[in-house]
Amino acid sequence: MRYLSWIVTLPIALVAVLFAVSNREGVTLSLWPLPFTLDAPLYLAALLALLAGFLAGGFVVWNSQRRHRRRARRESNRVLFLEREVKEAQARAAAAEKRLAELSRPVSGPLGGLPVAAPPTNALTNAPTTVH
């Protein structure tokens, strides 16, 4: 990309220099309602007019994109807000899971300290019996 920039910039700069060297005659610039006049070289008047046109065009394009920049800024702020909400929700969920784990944990031993009876077994196979 850098080479492409140089390929475009160098010929334009060369043409501008050749134009400036070839057109050194003086011209008188004036704007009708104002009493002021300015004597300047032709190349300076032409290059300043090109620069003014370039800046005016840049301003028009920049101003026309204002709506898109505002929307992008608003969406960026919304993304930051939603990311913050997601982190807060994850923190609340982790705290709730921790409280749930603490509440469902037995205080001491199985079922709050009560003895647990072994399931009935078959005397011949020593396997648990199922009641239907």
ChimeraX commands (.cxc) that place a marker at each C-alpha (Angstrom):
marker #1 position 0.00,0.00,0.00 radius 0.5
marker #1 position 2.89,2.35,0.76 radius 0.5
marker #1 position 4.30,1.82,-2.73 radius 0.5
marker #1 position 0.96,2.62,-4.32 radius 0.5
marker #1 position 0.90,5.88,-2.38 radius 0.5
marker #1 position 4.34,6.82,-3.69 radius 0.5
marker #1 position 3.39,5.81,-7.26 radius 0.5
marker #1 position 0.47,8.25,-7.13 radius 0.5
marker #1 position 2.14,11.05,-5.11 radius 0.5
marker #1 position 5.40,11.40,-7.03 radius 0.5
marker #1 position 3.89,12.11,-10.48 radius 0.5
marker #1 position 1.46,14.63,-8.97 radius 0.5
marker #1 position 4.31,16.38,-7.14 radius 0.5
marker #1 position 6.40,16.39,-10.33 radius 0.5
marker #1 position 3.55,17.99,-12.31 radius 0.5
marker #1 position 3.05,20.61,-9.56 radius 0.5
marker #1 position 6.77,21.52,-9.60 radius 0.5
marker #1 position 6.85,21.72,-13.41 radius 0.5
marker #1 position 3.72,23.90,-13.34 radius 0.5
marker #1 position 5.28,26.22,-10.75 radius 0.5
marker #1 position 8.54,26.57,-12.73 radius 0.5
marker #1 position 6.72,27.17,-16.03 radius 0.5
marker #1 position 4.23,29.79,-14.75 radius 0.5
marker #1 position 6.14,32.37,-12.76 radius 0.5
marker #1 position 4.44,35.38,-14.36 radius 0.5
marker #1 position 2.61,37.70,-12.03 radius 0.5
marker #1 position -1.18,37.97,-11.99 radius 0.5
marker #1 position -3.43,40.41,-10.19 radius 0.5
marker #1 position -6.12,38.83,-8.03 radius 0.5
marker #1 position -9.13,40.80,-6.83 radius 0.5
marker #1 position -12.61,40.14,-5.52 radius 0.5
marker #1 position -15.17,42.55,-6.97 radius 0.5
marker #1 position -16.94,44.03,-3.97 radius 0.5
marker #1 position -13.72,44.43,-2.01 radius 0.5
marker #1 position -11.20,47.14,-2.89 radius 0.5
marker #1 position -8.21,44.86,-2.27 radius 0.5
marker #1 position -5.96,43.46,-4.99 radius 0.5
marker #1 position -3.12,40.98,-4.70 radius 0.5
marker #1 position -0.21,40.51,-7.10 radius 0.5
marker #1 position 1.01,36.89,-6.98 radius 0.5
marker #1 position 2.71,34.41,-9.30 radius 0.5
marker #1 position 0.32,32.38,-11.43 radius 0.5
marker #1 position 1.46,29.05,-10.01 radius 0.5
marker #1 position 0.75,30.24,-6.45 radius 0.5
marker #1 position -2.74,31.41,-7.36 radius 0.5
marker #1 position -3.53,28.13,-9.16 radius 0.5
marker #1 position -2.11,25.88,-6.42 radius 0.5
marker #1 position -3.91,27.84,-3.70 radius 0.5
marker #1 position -7.18,27.50,-5.64 radius 0.5
marker #1 position -6.60,23.72,-5.91 radius 0.5
marker #1 position -5.80,23.53,-2.19 radius 0.5
marker #1 position -8.94,25.51,-1.32 radius 0.5
marker #1 position -11.04,23.18,-3.50 radius 0.5
marker #1 position -9.47,20.11,-1.91 radius 0.5
marker #1 position -10.14,21.41,1.61 radius 0.5
marker #1 position -13.72,22.39,0.73 radius 0.5
marker #1 position -14.40,18.94,-0.73 radius 0.5
marker #1 position -12.87,17.27,2.31 radius 0.5
marker #1 position -15.08,19.32,4.61 radius 0.5
marker #1 position -18.21,18.43,2.62 radius 0.5
marker #1 position -17.40,14.70,2.76 radius 0.5
marker #1 position -16.49,14.86,6.47 radius 0.5
marker #1 position -19.73,16.73,7.24 radius 0.5
marker #1 position -21.85,14.28,5.23 radius 0.5
marker #1 position -20.45,11.36,7.27 radius 0.5
marker #1 position -21.40,12.98,10.58 radius 0.5
marker #1 position -24.51,10.80,10.94 radius 0.5
marker #1 position -22.48,7.59,10.54 radius 0.5
marker #1 position -19.83,8.70,13.03 radius 0.5
marker #1 position -22.53,9.59,15.57 radius 0.5
marker #1 position -24.20,6.19,15.10 radius 0.5
marker #1 position -20.88,4.36,15.46 radius 0.5
marker #1 position -20.09,6.30,18.65 radius 0.5
marker #1 position -23.56,5.52,20.06 radius 0.5
marker #1 position -23.24,1.81,19.21 radius 0.5
marker #1 position -19.78,1.70,20.77 radius 0.5
marker #1 position -21.15,3.19,23.99 radius 0.5
marker #1 position -23.98,0.66,23.94 radius 0.5
marker #1 position -21.53,-2.22,23.53 radius 0.5
marker #1 position -19.53,-0.98,26.53 radius 0.5
marker #1 position -22.74,-0.68,28.57 radius 0.5
marker #1 position -23.91,-4.18,27.63 radius 0.5
marker #1 position -20.48,-5.70,28.38 radius 0.5
marker #1 position -20.59,-4.09,31.81 radius 0.5
marker #1 position -24.10,-5.51,32.38 radius 0.5
marker #1 position -22.96,-9.00,31.33 radius 0.5
marker #1 position -20.06,-8.89,33.82 radius 0.5
marker #1 position -22.41,-7.76,36.60 radius 0.5
marker #1 position -24.91,-10.51,35.72 radius 0.5
marker #1 position -22.12,-13.12,35.73 radius 0.5
marker #1 position -20.96,-11.89,39.14 radius 0.5
marker #1 position -24.54,-12.07,40.49 radius 0.5
marker #1 position -24.97,-15.58,39.04 radius 0.5
marker #1 position -21.71,-16.75,40.62 radius 0.5
marker #1 position -22.76,-15.29,43.99 radius 0.5
marker #1 position -26.19,-16.96,43.72 radius 0.5
marker #1 position -24.59,-20.33,42.87 radius 0.5
marker #1 position -22.29,-19.97,45.85 radius 0.5
marker #1 position -25.23,-19.18,48.17 radius 0.5
marker #1 position -27.18,-22.11,46.74 radius 0.5
marker #1 position -24.25,-24.45,47.33 radius 0.5
marker #1 position -23.91,-23.21,50.91 radius 0.5
marker #1 position -27.63,-23.65,51.57 radius 0.5
marker #1 position -27.81,-27.16,50.08 radius 0.5
marker #1 position -24.71,-28.43,51.93 radius 0.5
marker #1 position -25.53,-30.53,55.00 radius 0.5
marker #1 position -24.66,-28.91,58.31 radius 0.5
marker #1 position -22.94,-31.98,59.85 radius 0.5
marker #1 position -23.11,-35.45,58.38 radius 0.5
marker #1 position -25.83,-36.76,56.13 radius 0.5
marker #1 position -29.31,-35.29,56.61 radius 0.5
marker #1 position -28.38,-33.00,59.46 radius 0.5
marker #1 position -26.82,-35.66,61.71 radius 0.5
marker #1 position -29.59,-38.31,61.50 radius 0.5
marker #1 position -28.40,-41.90,60.95 radius 0.5
marker #1 position -29.10,-43.32,57.53 radius 0.5
marker #1 position -30.52,-46.86,57.31 radius 0.5
marker #1 position -28.92,-49.20,54.82 radius 0.5
marker #1 position -31.19,-50.37,52.00 radius 0.5
marker #1 position -32.67,-53.86,52.49 radius 0.5
marker #1 position -30.60,-56.62,50.87 radius 0.5
marker #1 position -31.37,-60.11,49.63 radius 0.5
marker #1 position -29.86,-62.61,52.05 radius 0.5
marker #1 position -28.85,-65.06,49.30 radius 0.5
marker #1 position -27.14,-62.62,46.88 radius 0.5
marker #1 position -26.36,-59.78,49.24 radius 0.5
marker #1 position -27.73,-57.41,46.57 radius 0.5
marker #1 position -30.16,-54.58,47.28 radius 0.5
marker #1 position -33.75,-55.59,46.87 radius 0.5
marker #1 position -36.21,-53.53,44.94 radius 0.5
marker #1 position -39.70,-53.04,46.17 radius 0.5
marker #1 position -42.44,-52.94,43.54 radius 0.5
marker link #1:1,2 radius 0.2
marker link #1:2,3 radius 0.2
marker link #1:3,4 radius 0.2
marker link #1:4,5 radius 0.2
marker link #1:5,6 radius 0.2
marker link #1:6,7 radius 0.2
marker link #1:7,8 radius 0.2
marker link #1:8,9 radius 0.2
marker link #1:9,10 radius 0.2
marker link #1:10,11 radius 0.2
marker link #1:11,12 radius 0.2
marker link #1:12,13 radius 0.2
marker link #1:13,14 radius 0.2
marker link #1:14,15 radius 0.2
marker link #1:15,16 radius 0.2
marker link #1:16,17 radius 0.2
marker link #1:17,18 radius 0.2
marker link #1:18,19 radius 0.2
marker link #1:19,20 radius 0.2
marker link #1:20,21 radius 0.2
marker link #1:21,22 radius 0.2
marker link #1:22,23 radius 0.2
marker link #1:23,24 radius 0.2
marker link #1:24,25 radius 0.2
marker link #1:25,26 radius 0.2
marker link #1:26,27 radius 0.2
marker link #1:27,28 radius 0.2
marker link #1:28,29 radius 0.2
marker link #1:29,30 radius 0.2
marker link #1:30,31 radius 0.2
marker link #1:31,32 radius 0.2
marker link #1:32,33 radius 0.2
marker link #1:33,34 radius 0.2
marker link #1:34,35 radius 0.2
marker link #1:35,36 radius 0.2
marker link #1:36,37 radius 0.2
marker link #1:37,38 radius 0.2
marker link #1:38,39 radius 0.2
marker link #1:39,40 radius 0.2
marker link #1:40,41 radius 0.2
marker link #1:41,42 radius 0.2
marker link #1:42,43 radius 0.2
marker link #1:43,44 radius 0.2
marker link #1:44,45 radius 0.2
marker link #1:45,46 radius 0.2
marker link #1:46,47 radius 0.2
marker link #1:47,48 radius 0.2
marker link #1:48,49 radius 0.2
marker link #1:49,50 radius 0.2
marker link #1:50,51 radius 0.2
marker link #1:51,52 radius 0.2
marker link #1:52,53 radius 0.2
marker link #1:53,54 radius 0.2
marker link #1:54,55 radius 0.2
marker link #1:55,56 radius 0.2
marker link #1:56,57 radius 0.2
marker link #1:57,58 radius 0.2
marker link #1:58,59 radius 0.2
marker link #1:59,60 radius 0.2
marker link #1:60,61 radius 0.2
marker link #1:61,62 radius 0.2
marker link #1:62,63 radius 0.2
marker link #1:63,64 radius 0.2
marker link #1:64,65 radius 0.2
marker link #1:65,66 radius 0.2
marker link #1:66,67 radius 0.2
marker link #1:67,68 radius 0.2
marker link #1:68,69 radius 0.2
marker link #1:69,70 radius 0.2
marker link #1:70,71 radius 0.2
marker link #1:71,72 radius 0.2
marker link #1:72,73 radius 0.2
marker link #1:73,74 radius 0.2
marker link #1:74,75 radius 0.2
marker link #1:75,76 radius 0.2
marker link #1:76,77 radius 0.2
marker link #1:77,78 radius 0.2
marker link #1:78,79 radius 0.2
marker link #1:79,80 radius 0.2
marker link #1:80,81 radius 0.2
marker link #1:81,82 radius 0.2
marker link #1:82,83 radius 0.2
marker link #1:83,84 radius 0.2
marker link #1:84,85 radius 0.2
marker link #1:85,86 radius 0.2
marker link #1:86,87 radius 0.2
marker link #1:87,88 radius 0.2
marker link #1:88,89 radius 0.2
marker link #1:89,90 radius 0.2
marker link #1:90,91 radius 0.2
marker link #1:91,92 radius 0.2
marker link #1:92,93 radius 0.2
marker link #1:93,94 radius 0.2
marker link #1:94,95 radius 0.2
marker link #1:95,96 radius 0.2
marker link #1:96,97 radius 0.2
marker link #1:97,98 radius 0.2
marker link #1:98,99 radius 0.2
marker link #1:99,100 radius 0.2
marker link #1:100,101 radius 0.2
marker link #1:101,102 radius 0.2
marker link #1:102,103 radius 0.2
marker link #1:103,104 radius 0.2
marker link #1:104,105 radius 0.2
marker link #1:105,106 radius 0.2
marker link #1:106,107 radius 0.2
marker link #1:107,108 radius 0.2
marker link #1:108,109 radius 0.2
marker link #1:109,110 radius 0.2
marker link #1:110,111 radius 0.2
marker link #1:111,112 radius 0.2
marker link #1:112,113 radius 0.2
marker link #1:113,114 radius 0.2
marker link #1:114,115 radius 0.2
marker link #1:115,116 radius 0.2
marker link #1:116,117 radius 0.2
marker link #1:117,118 radius 0.2
marker link #1:118,119 radius 0.2
marker link #1:119,120 radius 0.2
marker link #1:120,121 radius 0.2
marker link #1:121,122 radius 0.2
marker link #1:122,123 radius 0.2
marker link #1:123,124 radius 0.2
marker link #1:124,125 radius 0.2
marker link #1:125,126 radius 0.2
marker link #1:126,127 radius 0.2
marker link #1:127,128 radius 0.2
marker link #1:128,129 radius 0.2
marker link #1:129,130 radius 0.2
marker link #1:130,131 radius 0.2
marker link #1:131,132 radius 0.2
view
